Amino acid sequence: MIYKIRIILDAEEDIFRDIEIEDQNTLEDFHNAITQAFGFEGSEMASFYTCDEEWNQDEEIALFDMSDNSSDIRLMNETSLDDVLTEDNPKLIYVYDFLSMWTFFVELADIVDKEDGRVYPNLLFTFGELPDSPPEKQFEAKPNDGEGNFDDLLDSYDDMDFEENWN
C-alpha cells in the first residue's frame, strides 16, 4: 500500500510537502524523503516522535542510537512506517537538526494502491518556501500546583546542596 502523507512546518505561515511512500519503507527512508523535499542536506540528527491526537509527544524513534549503553531506543532503520503510522494513529512529530529544532507535523492523509511505473517515494505537492532559519518557538512554563513559581525556586537556589550530590 502507498501512504499519502502531509508534512507541515511548525510555523505561522503555511509551509508543507505532500509525499507518497510505501507503507513498508522504514522511517529512515521517510526521513530521507522529507529532507530532500524540504531541501535540507540531510546530514543533521533527526527523530520522529509518536504522538496523540493533540500532538502531545510520546516515544522517540531516533536516526542513530547516541546513548552510552545499548538502550531500548527505537531506530528509524528498524521501524517501518506502518508500525507507527496507521489510520488509528495518523500523526507523528518530526524534528530535524537538534541545534536548530526544525519541527514538523506529519499526518497520514490517505492510503491507496501502488501505481505501476511510479517510483516511490514521490513528492506530490509543495507549498511555501522554507525560511532561512527555523521559526521561533514559544515555550511556556506550566503552573506548579500553587507551590510558588519558578522565580521562587531560583531564589532558593542557595539552599540546594549540589556540592554534596554532584557526581
Secondary structure, DSSP 8 states (H G I E B T S, - for coil): -EEEEEEEESSSS--EEEEEEETTSBHHHHHHHHHHHHT--S-S-EEEEEE-TT--EEEEEESS--SSS----EEGGG-BHHHH--SSS-EEEEEE-TTTTEEEEEEEEEEE---TT--SSEEEEEES---SS-----------TTS--HHHHHHTGGGS-HHHH--
